[in-house]
Amino acid sequence: MPLTVNEIARLLRVRGDSQYGREPVSQLEHALQCAHLAEQADASTELVVAALLHDLGHLLAAERDNRADDDLSCDDLHQYIALPFLRGLLPDAVLEPIRLHVDAKRYLCHAEAGYWDNLSPASKQS
C-alpha cells in the first residue's frame, strides 16, 4: 500500500533530523540539498522529487528494523525499499531515478576519473 504525501512528510519530520551517516548534515538536510541541486540544474519536477526522496528507503529501513537512522554501515538496499511505498502515488519518472541512483553512482565511480575522490565518506560507504 503506497504512502500518502502526509505519511512521507511525517517520516521526514520524525526521522529526518537524524544525522546522515557520519556527515555533518541530517537526513532531511541531505534530501533538501539534493532537491535544491536538481532544481538549480533545471531538472524536471519529477527528477527534483526523486532527488528529494532518493534516500527515503534508509528512513523506512531504520523504522522497520528499529535501528538508528544514521546507521548506514550496512547495505540496506534502500534504493529498492521505498519503491513499493511510493508506487501508485508517484510516476515512474520519479521511481526509476530512485531505483537507479546507487547503480548510477557505482557506474560513475568506475567510468569517470575523480568521481570517487569527490564523494563524501558516507556516500563512498553506501
Buried (B, 14 or more C-beta within 10 A) or exposed (E): EEBEEEEBEEBBEEBBEBBBBEBEBBBBBBBBBBBEEBBEEEBEEBBBBBBBBBBBBBBBBBEEEEEEBBBBEEEBEBBEBBBEBBBEBBEEEBBBBBBBBBEEBEEEBEEEEEEBEEBBEBBEEB
